[in-house]
Amino acid sequence: MQPRSGQPFRILSLDGGGAKGFYSLGVLKGLEGMLGCRLHERFDLVYGTSTGSIIAALICLGYSVDEIHRLYRTHVVKIMGRLFPWTKSMALKELATEVFQQKKFEDFKTNIGIVSTRWAFETPLIFKTSRSQAHGDAGNFNPGWGCTIGDAVEASCSAYPFFSRKLIVTSDGQKILAADGGFCANNPTLYAIADATEAFGLARSDLRVVSVGVGEYPSPRRYTSIAHWIGYLFTVRLLQKVLEINTKSMHQLRNVLFKDVATVRISKTYSEPDMAADLFESDLDKLDQIYQRGRESFREYELALKALFEGKNGDSGASASSVVNPA
């Protein structure tokens, strides 16, 4: 799965955001239809954080967006509807076991990066496919640290303290306590570009990036008492704010460091009260609305995406600045 000679190197980056991943799926449904094939066939590298890691893993295993959407409708409501961290983590593990079974990173059909956080060291922990993605110590590289795909996805989605942290064991027996990748890169686009330019050694002019967020929504009013409101204010809303700040910071930094890399960023902001939602949304009707918003967002950016894919190597088909969403 090395870069194809003489071809643009295409990157798909998927944000974290829990149940709001329905928005990402709406965008990806349109993108898959535009390309006329499954997404792993047109992307050389797919990066995902948290809910984005689930979608990224399924894409890289060859799933269609419709198949992923059906899994989300079945499992996300069940996971987010659980009350306690350990019950949420248990439901997440059930999803990972059912869908990914004992598959390993060698089963992926294209290169991937799954972002999690090494809790004790407070540093990124990224599960990757190819030795070429190693930034040093390539001689000891093992795809996915030797873990199963399910373990990597669980680690990336462990939004502590609302999920339990995930203990993984690497191929050489090292035990690592991992937490949600959103703590270090809720928007993993920068990490993906770093892999392409520094690890794969590609020129910036060869890169084509599609970065998909989860949208931004008003905070829901779930509290039924003052105590519940205080708890929600200082826990879920705080985590939500941290993730949104992280996402926007990474996006702004990418604009500064890699403004010459042809990129389409899709993640809209909604202010309507009926769109109130957070990463723990479990109302399927609301999640269907979020999915539909993603479909609308794809249509808004369809021409920019076509320009990105129609350009030849060294020619993005549109200038980088004209296809970047500055919002």
Secondary structure, 3 states (H helix, E strand, C coil): CCCCCCCCEEEEEECCCHHHHHHHHHHHHHHHHHHCCCHHHCCCEEEEECHHHHHHHHHHCCCCHHHHHHHHHHHHHHHHCCCCHHHHHHHHHHHHHHHHCCCEHHHCCCEEEEEEEECCCCEEEEEECCHHHCCCCHHHCCHHHHCEHHHHHHHHCCCCCCCCCEEEECCCCCEEEEEECHHHHCCCHHHHHHHHHHHCCCCHHHEEEEEECCCECCCCCCCCCHHHHHHHHCCHHHHHHHHHHHHHHHHHHHHHHCCCCEEEEECCECCCHHHCCCCCCCCHHHHHHHHHHHHHHHHHHHHHHHHHHHCCCCCCCCCHHHHCCCC
